[in-house]
Amino acid sequence: MAIKIDYKKCCWKDGKCSSSSCGCGKACIGCVEACPVGALSRKSKVIVDAEKCIECGACVEACKHHAISLS
C-alpha cells in the first residue's frame, strides 16, 4: 500500500491553506500533524516521504477534505 494524495481535493495549495472550511486559516492543521513518524511535510503542496511512511492511516483520518487515501 501507499499513500495517495488527490491534489484537487487537498486544501494545501501554493504553500498555504486555500479552504475556509478547515477552520484553520493560513495555519493548516491536519494530515501533517497527525503523522506519527513525520512522513508528511508542507511545501508548495503536501509531500509524502515514502521511506518514512508506515501506512498507519493517521493522515487519512485527519484529512477533512478526503484528499488522502491508502492504495
BATIPA-305962 format. One record per residue (C-alpha): residue number from 1; residue in three letters; x, y, z. Coordinates in nm, 3 decimals, decimal comma, padded with zeros to 5 digits. Last residue first. Layout:
REM BATIPA-305962
+--------+-------+---------+---------+---------+
! drenti ! zakol !       X !       Y !       Z !
+--------+-------+---------+---------+---------+
!    NUM !   Ala !       X !       Y !       Z !
...
+--------+-------+---------+---------+---------+
This chain:
REM BATIPA-305962
+--------+-------+---------+---------+---------+
! drenti ! zakol !       X !       Y !       Z !
+--------+-------+---------+---------+---------+
!     71 !   Ser ! -00,395 !  00,233 ! -00,209 !
!     70 !   Leu ! -00,418 !  00,430 !  00,113 !
!     69 !   Ser ! -00,608 !  00,754 !  00,074 !
!     68 !   Ile ! -00,563 !  01,127 !  00,120 !
!     67 !   Ala ! -00,786 !  01,404 ! -00,019 !
!     66 !   His ! -01,087 !  01,328 !  00,199 !
!     65 !   His ! -01,124 !  01,704 !  00,264 !
!     64 !   Lys ! -01,106 !  01,693 !  00,644 !
!     63 !   Cys ! -00,780 !  01,495 !  00,630 !
!     62 !   Ala ! -00,710 !  01,360 !  00,979 !
!     61 !   Glu ! -00,836 !  01,005 !  00,915 !
!     60 !   Val ! -00,623 !  00,967 !  00,601 !
!     59 !   Cys ! -00,322 !  01,119 !  00,782 !
!     58 !   Ala ! -00,350 !  00,861 !  01,061 !
!     57 !   Gly ! -00,368 !  00,578 !  00,805 !
!     56 !   Cys ! -00,087 !  00,369 !  00,954 !
!     55 !   Glu !  00,099 !  00,333 !  00,625 !
!     54 !   Ile !  00,442 !  00,334 !  00,796 !
!     53 !   Cys !  00,565 !  00,631 !  00,590 !
!     52 !   Lys !  00,933 !  00,717 !  00,640 !
!     51 !   Glu !  01,060 !  00,578 !  00,308 !
!     50 !   Ala !  00,752 !  00,706 !  00,122 !
!     49 !   Asp !  00,825 !  01,067 !  00,220 !
!     48 !   Val !  00,487 !  01,221 !  00,137 !
!     47 !   Ile !  00,465 !  01,582 !  00,016 !
!     46 !   Val !  00,179 !  01,827 !  00,077 !
!     45 !   Lys !  00,192 !  02,112 ! -00,176 !
!     44 !   Ser !  00,404 !  02,428 ! -00,215 !
!     43 !   Lys !  00,596 !  02,271 !  00,073 !
!     42 !   Arg !  00,407 !  02,102 !  00,351 !
!     41 !   Ser !  00,551 !  01,785 !  00,500 !
!     40 !   Leu !  00,434 !  01,430 !  00,553 !
!     39 !   Ala !  00,643 !  01,135 !  00,675 !
!     38 !   Gly !  00,690 !  01,280 !  01,023 !
!     37 !   Val !  00,663 !  00,944 !  01,203 !
!     36 !   Pro !  00,339 !  00,987 !  01,398 !
!     35 !   Cys !  00,157 !  01,161 !  01,110 !
!     34 !   Ala ! -00,135 !  01,357 !  01,255 !
!     33 !   Glu !  00,045 !  01,695 !  01,236 !
!     32 !   Val !  00,099 !  01,661 !  00,862 !
!     31 !   Cys ! -00,256 !  01,539 !  00,800 !
!     30 !   Gly ! -00,441 !  01,812 !  00,984 !
!     29 !   Ile ! -00,370 !  02,165 !  01,097 !
!     28 !   Cys ! -00,342 !  02,435 !  00,834 !
!     27 !   Ala ! -00,201 !  02,765 !  00,957 !
!     26 !   Lys ! -00,340 !  03,001 !  00,691 !
!     25 !   Gly ! -00,693 !  02,981 !  00,828 !
!     24 !   Cys ! -00,754 !  02,664 !  01,028 !
!     23 !   Gly ! -01,130 !  02,637 !  01,029 !
!     22 !   Cys ! -01,093 !  02,389 !  00,750 !
!     21 !   Ser ! -01,399 !  02,525 !  00,568 !
!     20 !   Ser ! -01,221 !  02,844 !  00,460 !
!     19 !   Ser ! -01,003 !  02,642 !  00,230 !
!     18 !   Ser ! -00,688 !  02,752 !  00,046 !
!     17 !   Cys ! -00,436 !  02,659 !  00,313 !
!     16 !   Lys ! -00,097 !  02,788 !  00,211 !
!     15 !   Gly !  00,221 !  02,695 !  00,020 !
!     14 !   Asp !  00,076 !  02,710 ! -00,331 !
!     13 !   Lys ! -00,209 !  02,477 ! -00,240 !
!     12 !   Trp ! -00,292 !  02,296 !  00,085 !
!     11 !   Cys ! -00,669 !  02,230 !  00,079 !
!     10 !   Cys ! -00,632 !  01,889 ! -00,088 !
!      9 !   Lys ! -00,926 !  01,790 ! -00,309 !
!      8 !   Lys ! -00,761 !  01,856 ! -00,647 !
!      7 !   Tyr ! -00,430 !  01,737 ! -00,501 !
!      6 !   Asp ! -00,568 !  01,387 ! -00,454 !
!      5 !   Ile ! -00,295 !  01,248 ! -00,231 !
!      4 !   Lys ! -00,209 !  00,879 ! -00,241 !
!      3 !   Ile ! -00,038 !  00,699 !  00,046 !
!      2 !   Ala !  00,098 !  00,359 ! -00,047 !
!      1 !   Met !  00,000 !  00,000 !  00,000 !
+--------+-------+---------+---------+---------+
